[in-house]
């Protein structure tokens, strides 16, 4: 059974996936910078954002492989 977060990722289109990846990479970069300057209230958000990017990239790669097969 897939978790709720991955179900949301699967419902996105290819362009939306690319946009979400770019947005979350920028968000992660800003979070890392802010955390280096002054500690974040909840540093777990760094890991959550990194995992979300991985989920998005995994779904994008899965679709690429399906299209090429």
Backbone bond lengths (Angstrom), bond angles and torsions (degrees), N, CA, C in turn:
res aa  C-N    CA-C-N  psi(-1)  N-CA   C-N-CA  omega(-1)  CA-C   N-CA-C  phi
1 X - - - 1.447 - - 1.527 109.23 -
2 X 1.309 116.38 124.60 1.462 121.08 -179.35 1.525 109.70 -76.95
3 X 1.331 115.49 148.38 1.458 117.82 -179.71 1.526 110.78 -80.01
4 X 1.318 115.85 167.82 1.454 122.64 -174.36 1.533 112.14 -61.63
5 X 1.331 116.36 -40.13 1.463 119.70 -178.17 1.528 111.00 -63.18
6 X 1.337 116.38 -41.40 1.453 118.95 -178.78 1.523 110.81 -70.93
7 X 1.327 118.16 -32.02 1.462 121.28 176.86 1.537 109.93 -62.37
8 X 1.317 116.86 -38.53 1.467 120.92 178.13 1.527 110.41 -65.44
9 X 1.322 117.16 -38.88 1.463 122.20 -179.58 1.531 109.66 -66.55
10 X 1.324 116.68 -41.01 1.464 120.89 -178.18 1.522 112.40 -64.74
11 X 1.328 117.57 -25.14 1.460 120.83 -177.47 1.534 113.05 -81.09
12 X 1.330 117.58 -8.98 1.466 121.03 -178.70 1.527 111.20 -79.46
13 X 1.338 115.96 152.82 1.457 120.64 174.44 1.523 108.90 -82.69
14 X 1.328 116.48 171.58 1.457 121.30 -179.48 1.517 112.64 -59.50
15 X 1.325 116.86 -44.56 1.464 120.46 -179.78 1.522 110.90 -65.86
16 X 1.340 116.02 -39.24 1.455 119.51 178.68 1.526 110.57 -64.69
17 X 1.332 117.02 -38.23 1.464 120.75 177.29 1.524 110.49 -59.66
18 X 1.327 116.36 -48.46 1.462 120.38 179.87 1.525 111.60 -60.75
19 X 1.332 116.52 -40.76 1.462 120.97 -179.96 1.525 110.71 -66.47
20 X 1.326 117.11 -42.89 1.460 120.81 178.92 1.531 111.15 -65.11
21 X 1.321 117.00 -38.07 1.470 119.85 177.80 1.522 110.02 -61.98
22 X 1.322 116.46 -47.99 1.467 120.54 -179.53 1.529 111.00 -62.25
23 X 1.327 116.96 -44.29 1.468 120.73 -179.40 1.524 111.39 -63.04
24 X 1.318 116.26 -43.35 1.458 119.62 -177.39 1.526 112.43 -73.14
25 X 1.332 117.66 -30.83 1.466 119.73 174.60 1.524 110.08 -64.49
26 X 1.329 116.19 -42.83 1.460 120.79 177.96 1.532 110.22 -64.44
27 X 1.322 116.74 -42.16 1.466 121.78 178.42 1.527 110.45 -61.35
28 X 1.338 116.63 -44.51 1.457 120.75 179.74 1.524 111.07 -62.61
29 X 1.321 116.53 -41.20 1.462 120.88 178.70 1.530 110.27 -61.07
30 X 1.328 116.47 -44.51 1.470 120.18 179.42 1.524 111.52 -65.91
31 X 1.338 116.01 -41.25 1.458 119.32 178.93 1.525 111.20 -62.32
32 X 1.320 116.82 -43.16 1.469 120.56 179.20 1.525 111.29 -62.11
33 X 1.332 115.96 -42.30 1.459 119.71 179.11 1.524 110.30 -64.32
34 X 1.330 116.36 -46.52 1.464 119.72 179.87 1.528 111.22 -63.02
35 X 1.317 116.85 -36.30 1.462 120.60 -180.00 1.532 110.78 -69.28
36 X 1.311 116.93 -32.49 1.465 120.52 178.12 1.533 110.75 -70.75
37 X 1.320 116.67 -36.16 1.461 121.04 -178.92 1.527 110.40 -74.79
38 X 1.322 115.71 -52.17 1.468 120.95 176.61 1.522 107.69 -145.04
39 X 1.314 117.49 134.74 1.464 120.71 -174.34 1.536 112.75 -55.20
40 X 1.321 114.96 140.40 1.455 120.35 177.61 1.520 109.83 -72.66
41 X 1.324 115.78 152.83 1.458 120.25 177.43 1.532 109.87 -64.54
42 X 1.341 116.05 -40.01 1.464 121.33 178.54 1.526 108.84 -128.68
43 X 1.322 118.32 92.90 1.460 120.49 -177.55 1.531 113.62 -69.42
44 X 1.337 117.98 -10.62 1.462 120.75 177.30 1.525 112.09 -64.72
45 X 1.316 116.84 -19.64 1.460 120.39 -179.95 1.533 110.61 -64.29
46 X 1.332 117.60 -26.27 1.461 120.83 176.72 1.529 110.38 -63.00
47 X 1.298 116.92 -48.60 1.461 121.49 179.48 1.517 112.41 -66.30
48 X 1.321 116.63 -39.43 1.462 120.61 179.15 1.521 110.94 -62.99
49 X 1.319 116.65 -41.99 1.464 120.99 179.35 1.519 110.65 -66.39
50 X 1.321 116.67 -41.18 1.467 121.23 178.17 1.529 110.68 -62.17
51 X 1.312 116.67 -41.63 1.460 121.00 179.38 1.527 111.59 -68.04
52 X 1.325 116.77 -36.16 1.456 120.05 177.69 1.530 110.43 -64.26
53 X 1.331 116.83 -42.22 1.467 120.90 177.09 1.522 109.77 -60.16
54 X 1.329 117.03 -41.85 1.463 121.07 178.82 1.520 110.97 -63.27
55 X 1.327 118.07 -41.51 1.466 121.37 177.85 1.528 110.67 -61.29
56 X 1.328 115.88 -44.32 1.460 120.71 -179.12 1.525 110.92 -63.45
57 X 1.339 116.52 -45.38 1.461 120.69 179.76 1.526 111.52 -65.24
58 X 1.323 116.85 -36.85 1.461 121.04 179.27 1.530 110.33 -63.59
59 X 1.311 116.44 -45.07 1.468 119.83 179.27 1.524 110.67 -65.34
60 X 1.314 117.76 -39.92 1.459 121.26 178.67 1.527 110.66 -62.47
61 X 1.319 116.99 -44.91 1.467 121.77 179.29 1.529 110.70 -65.47
62 X 1.314 117.76 -39.82 1.460 122.44 177.93 1.522 110.43 -58.67
63 X 1.326 116.09 -43.04 1.466 120.24 179.43 1.526 111.46 -67.95
64 X 1.335 116.50 -37.83 1.471 119.99 177.22 1.527 110.71 -60.81
65 X 1.319 116.27 -44.22 1.457 120.89 -179.59 1.529 111.62 -66.54
66 X 1.318 117.64 -36.23 1.462 121.11 177.87 1.515 111.55 -67.56
67 X 1.322 116.59 -37.16 1.464 120.75 -179.56 1.527 111.58 -71.56
68 X 1.322 117.59 -31.54 1.470 121.45 -178.09 1.519 112.28 -84.45
69 X 1.305 117.41 -17.37 1.473 120.20 -177.10 1.509 112.16 -80.56
